[in-house]
Amino acid sequence: MNPAPPRPATSSDIAAFLALAAEVEHWFGPMVAEPGFHAALRSHIAEGAALLVEDADGPLGGILLGPGGEGAPHHVHWLVVAARARGTGVGRELMAEALRRFGPGSVEVVTFGADHPGAGESGARAFYRRLGFVPAGAAEPGPEGGSRQVFRRE
């Protein structure tokens, strides 16, 4: 695996994002066949708010960003790292580029609640903690019915 640095996604990258989404639907609920996910993906790409990391074998990770405004926190709307790339630094690279693009200010992400089956298996909560995020309150359950929690980094 020899990943390229994170880069802004283009409309030709939609299939790569859908391949990443297919890997995690068991944790997040349906995405690949959901028109709402496709619309959000196209919108983030058009706004320059989607980043992708790839290697010669395909997508390694992707992130959809949401800039804050007027004192509101920035948001990580979606971050997925391919199973074959977890633990290799791809997620850290995506977050570093996202934070560079966001500029100063707090950043929030909604991730699995502590009791969600994906919390341990995905390593998401530990990942965000290692990056300096702290739990900041409960969020609405995910579409699959699992608990969610807001994590924030100041």
N, C-alpha and C positions, 0 to 999 in steps of 0.2 A: 504494500500500500504506500503510495507516494502522493499524498493529497496536494492539490493546488490550494492557494490561499482562498479564503472566502471572497466571493465576487457578487455583484448585483445580479439577480436573476433576470432573465428575459422570458418572453412568452414561449420560446422554444424549450424552456426548462420545466414546463408544467408537468410533463410526463415524469421527470425526475422527482418532483415534489409528490406526485401521486404514488410513485414507487415507495418513497419514504413513508407516506401516510398509510399505505397498505400494511407496512410492518408493525404499526402500532394501533391499528383499529381495535384490537382486543382490549387495549387500555383506555383509549379515548372515545370509542364509539365510531360509528360509520363516518367516513370522510370521502373515500374514493368515488363513490356513486352519488354523493350529496351535492346538489346544485349550489347550496350555500357555501360549501367549502371551495368549490371551483370559483365562485364569484369573489370570495375573500382572497383567494390566491391571485386571481387576475388583477384585482384592485391593488393588492400590496406590490405586485410586480410593476404595474403602471406607475405607482407612486415612488418607485425606487426603494421600497421598504421590505424587500425580500432578498435574502442572501443565500448562496448555495456553495457548498464545498463538494468537489468531485475528485476522483482519480480516474485512471484509464478504464477501470471496471464499472464506473457509474457513480451515482450520487452517494456521498458519505454523510451529508447532513444539510439541513436547511432551517432557516429561521424567518419568521414574519414579525416585523417590528411595528410599533405604534408610538410615534413621538408624542410627548406630553405637550401641554400648552398652558401658558399663564399660571405657572406654579404647580400644575398637575404633573404627576409622575409619568415617565415614559413607560411603555408596556412591551413586554415580549408576548406576542399573541400566540406564538407556536414555535417550538424548537424540537426538532427530532434528529437524532443521530442514528444512522443505520446500525443494525446489530453487529455487523462485521467491523465497525469503527468505534464502538463504545469503549471507553477507557483509553483511547489513543490521543486525546487532546483535541479532537475535532469540535466537540461542544465548547471547549474553552476558547478555541479560535473564533468560532461563530459569535460567542458572547463578547469577546474582546473587540471584534470588529463592530458589533452592535453598539457597545458602550462608546467606542470611538465616534461612531456616527451620531449617537444621541447627544453627545456633549455633556456638560454638567447637569446635575439633577438626579433625583431619585428614579429608580427603575423598579417596576413591579412585574411579577409573573404569577399566574395561577397555575399551581401544580397539584399533584396528588395529595390528598389528605393522608395523615399518618396511617389510617386503617385501610387505605385502598390497596388492593393486591399489587398494583403496579408500582407502588411507592418503593418497595424494596427491590423488586426485580429489575426495574428500570434504573434505579439509582438516582432518580431525579432530585429527590429531596436532599440527598447527600451532595450531589453535584452543585446545587444552588448554594448550600451552606458553605462549601469549599470556596465559592466565588464571593463570599461575603454577604449573601442574602440571609435574612432572618424571617422567621414566621411572623406574619402581620395580621392574622385573622382568618376566619372561615370565608369561603366563597360558595357560590351556588354549586350543587352537585353537577357532575358532568353528564353528557347525554346518555351514557351507559349506566347512569345511576350511582357512580362512585363518588366518594367525597373529594372535595377540592380545598386547597388552602392558598391564600395569597402569601407570597414571599416578597420582601422588599430589600433593596440595597440603596442606602443613602449616598 
